[in-house]
């Protein structure tokens, strides 16, 4: 999902508003009890079709959306390489921004909506604001894996373009911006880690956050005098 500097200036806001409206509508529908039957049917099918090879393949591939253990450490390494190459702290800004926006959005939403995952053995597991589940057992909505895959692979694309000193090709953008999201979306639902609508919500939220990262003018963000370490790091 990387763009050129010129593209960033003209990236419209109306798609973001539509995505947020869709997320709000989906959330309200779930709170009012709609789409729960669909979620349950999809989960029932997935949980009864766990042949060993496809299931464990999906489990492994699902790590593509693991923000804390996989994606953010990789982003930190790439940021460190770019800081070393450019001698600029600006190279670390995409990593810091991604960490902050995911921390302030995904986590609080999971805690507030209190929805259990399909694997939860207690009652009311498909409902929002589950009165029985709590803690880690009630953090299914929205899917953090799907949202994280969008956010962190956008960071990868931004850093990769800066390290390569060129705009990424269409296939490179597809590899970083689309393929991981499709993999995580499908495996998250198939493994029973999330309901279908959890993943849809994570997709809607993740696209908004990714577009926000794309818009930010990393080389023009005001920084104090850092003895040259505030020099531009991107192109």
C-alpha positions, 0 to 999 in steps of 0.5 A: 500500500505504498505510494509516492510523495505526490500520491500522499498529498492527493490521497482522498479521505472519503474512502476512510470515512466510508470504511469507518462508517462500515465498521460502525454499521457492522458493530451496531448490527452485531450488538443488536444480534444481527449476523450472529447466525452467519458467524456461527455457521461459518465457525461450525464449518471451519471447526469441523473441517480441521484435517491435520495438514491444512489445519497446521498449515493455517496455524503456521501461516496465521503467524503472518498476522502476529503483531507483537511476536513477529511483525513488530520485531521485523519492523524494528530490525528494518527501522534499525537498518534504515536508521544506520544507513541514513543516520536519521531518527526519522527512519524509526517514525513509521515503526513508532507510529504503527505501534502507537495507533495499533495500541490505541485502537485495536486493544481498547476495542477488543477490551470494550466489546468483550466478545469471545472467540469461536473456540470459547467453551462457555455460553453466549460466545458469539455475542458481543459484550459476553457476560461470562467470558473475560480477559484473554477469552473475550478479546475477539472483536475486531481481529487484531491479526487482520488489522496488524497485517495491514498496518505492519506490512504497510510499514514494511513497504514504507521501509523497503521503499526507503531502503531500496531508494525507489518506489515499489513495483506493483507486484512488490506492493501486492506481495506486501499489501494484499497477499499477507492480508488474504492469508491472515483473513482466511487462516484466522477464520479457518482456525477458529481464532476469530468469527468471520465478522471479527476479521471483516472488522479488522480489515476495515479498521486496518485499511484506515490505519494503513492509509493514515500511515501512508499519508504521513510526511515522515521527512517533514514532521517537525523535530528538534535539532538532533545534530543532524540526526533529524535529516530526511530518511525517505524519498 
